Amino acid sequence: MGAGVGEGRDDGRRRIGGRRSGGRRNGGWGNGGRRIGGRRIGGRRGLQGLVLLGTVLVLLLLGGGPASAHAALRGTDPADGSVVKTSPRAITLTFTESVGLLDDSFRVLDPDNQRVRTGKAAHAEGRADTVSVALPEKLGTGTFTVAWRVVSEDSHPVSGAFTFSVGEPSATRAVLPSGADDNPVTDGLYNIGRDLAYIGAALLIGAAAFVALCRPPDRRPLRALLLGGGWALAGSTVFLFFLRGPYEAGTGPAGMFDPSGLTRTLSSRPGLALLARLVLLAAAAVLLLRQSRRETPSRAGLATGAALAVGLALTWAGAEHASAGIQVPAAMTSSVLHLLAMAVWMGGLPALLLLLHRASVPSTVVIRFSRLAGASVAVLVATGVYQSWRGLGSWSALTDTTYGRLLLAKLAAVAVLLAAGALSRRTVRRGTAVPATTAQAAEAREESRVPEPAGVVAGVSGSAPGSASVPPGASGTSEASAPGADPASGEDGPAADPAEGGSAAPGDGESAQDAPTPRRRPLSPAEDTRRRALRRSVLFEVAVSVVVLLLTTILTGTLPGRAAAEAAAAEQSAGLPVASVTIIPFDAGLGMRGTVQVTLDPGRVGDNNVQAVVYGPDGGFVSIPELRLSFTLPSQDIGPLDAKLTDRGGYWASDGLSLPIPGTWEMKATVRVTDTDQVSETKPVEIVR
């Protein structure tokens, strides 16, 4: 921390700005040694950086999967799979929460896969959770496919498809989508942008909080972290704003600059939240620029920074899961606190790691961050319990839903992070628990006559108990015995430290953070071992925190367990058919291959309607001489039960299949492609009560 004894001195009483500096020392991680980690590039530090960068890139790519939304379909009119006698006047969809409409929210396809001209989609009867589109008076007969796409109240697009028939079912060239109607490239890019936004926010807020609350003597190494976090957040926000239109519409990223999409984004809540984030970032940049010219942040600057951090957190809370569902005010408050605590803790870890590599770190700084991290963890636990209860709704959702399993993974990662934090704290305690000897204290008092540049190794008042003690061989001394300190109170005397609110004397030619760094004596082997251990521990914490951040991002894009349960309950209470659809591939050789799509309606115990359509290798429907289906329940020694399918002009159907017991049935499809060639395939199908 200090200048080397006998090296680089003037007369032992060099003055800074015309006034003698007290030169009070801190015990702990920077006492009397060279800069922690030096300035070497490559070697072990380079390897650590590559490991951390690789972790971020791999997890960004793995975490960029499709997002599930909060809103779930409650019901359709006409019902999915139903047969109506006359053409319906409109198609109506009801959801579990409010949804927004797109320019192309409905696509209705006739049996020949031709698009039916419809009216403009609108909210039915003024209800935000119900949407409707008018149909032509003469729709025709046969099976029609409806593909729909809306935007959930928590900003995620929701899509799906269903079929209904007019008069009687028919073969159809329209292929029912098997999953979400998303563009994989756009969806992946959007999720990577969200990941980068979370990481940028954590770095910006965490590094700023570290500077303001942990008060490191040398803030220069953290400039790059603040700039990197700010630019990452700003860049990802602009990227998300332009990509929002294609993301909602499910189109390719080439539509980023489409005027209609940008207009829709400008009028949507997610778009306004992104614009507000950019305005807040601009204000934060001005604040950081002004505060960087001061030796210590002003009270007004701290208050303004806190308000800006809350505002940034609100741009997430106001446009994601917290803004929809039950207890919205409490949920948004909890979400803001959760995000800020996460940013302070996980964004402060890279700040500490950077200082451990680039500058001397007094033990008081490490202890302050340890306490700050502890407070952040307490907030994370309290808000996390509430958010988990709100999102899950039941204990079974922990294992039965994707949201619950992701939550368990996040909790496991947080537990690992807490264990790594405990290891770091133990390392810090080992470095500060041994009191200085009398000889060491005398040496420190002698060295204290050599003033250090202000803001680099200035003393810190109000440190934690034990932080003034130093390991054997260190050159620091306790705060109580430091020159310029009150022995009774431990507070600074006349030579107040600018980093603690004091001001440098007039005539300073350099700011605190731009002062030259003095030469430092080598660390003792024990000190060096402890510092290396702390670096490794903090680096591991940073890597795990990236995992936690990315799991958090994926969670915000996943359908909560409570919403999934509400949707299932709504379907049952509304008496909606829950059709079971099974795809059976077959290959009879000589190029005669394809798939059989079998629909069991409602797929429950009792009577079921069976529809089967045979598709060729090009996806179009084909005619075959014969198709047989049989069902067997091996666990109860029931079957085979023949479905007795009949050819109904392009598709096969039966209205008389009765399945008496729930369980996993084996469905055997026998496809005869010629008079002499046939093939049989078996697939499991779950029948519920």
Secondary structure, DSSP 4 states (H G I P E B T S, - for coil): --PPTTSS-SSS---BTTB--------STTTTB--TTTT--SHHHHHHHHHHHHHHHHHHHHT-SPPP-S--EEEEESPTT-EESS--SEEEEEESS-EE--TT-EEEE-TTSPBPP----EEGGG-TTEEEEE--S---SEEEEEEEEEEETTS-EEEEEEEEEESS----SPPPPSS----HHHHHHHHHHHHHHHHHHHHHHHHHHIIIII--S--GGGHHHHHHHHHHHHHHHHHHHHHHHHHHHT--GGGGG-HHHHHHHHTSHHHHHHHHHHHHHHHHHHHHHHHTTSSS--HHHHHHHHHHHHHHHHHHHTTSGGGSSS-HHHHHHHHHHHHHHHHHHHHHHHHHHHHHHHS---HHHHHHHHHHHHHHHHHHHHHHHHHHHHHH-STTHHHHSHHHHHHHHHHHHHHHHHHHHHHHHHHHHHHHSSPPPHHHHHHHHHHTTSPPPTTTS---SSPPTTTT---TT-----GGGSTTB-TTT--B-SS--GGGT--PPTT-SS-GGGSPPPP-BPPPHHHHHHHHHHHHHHHHHHHHHHHHHHHHHHHHTS--HHHHHHHHHHHHHTT----EEEEEEEE-STT-EEEEEEEEES-BSEEEEEEEEEE-TTS-B---SEEEEEEEEGGGTEEEEE---EE-SSSEEEEEEEE-S-EEEEEEEEEE-SSS-EEEEEEEEEEB-
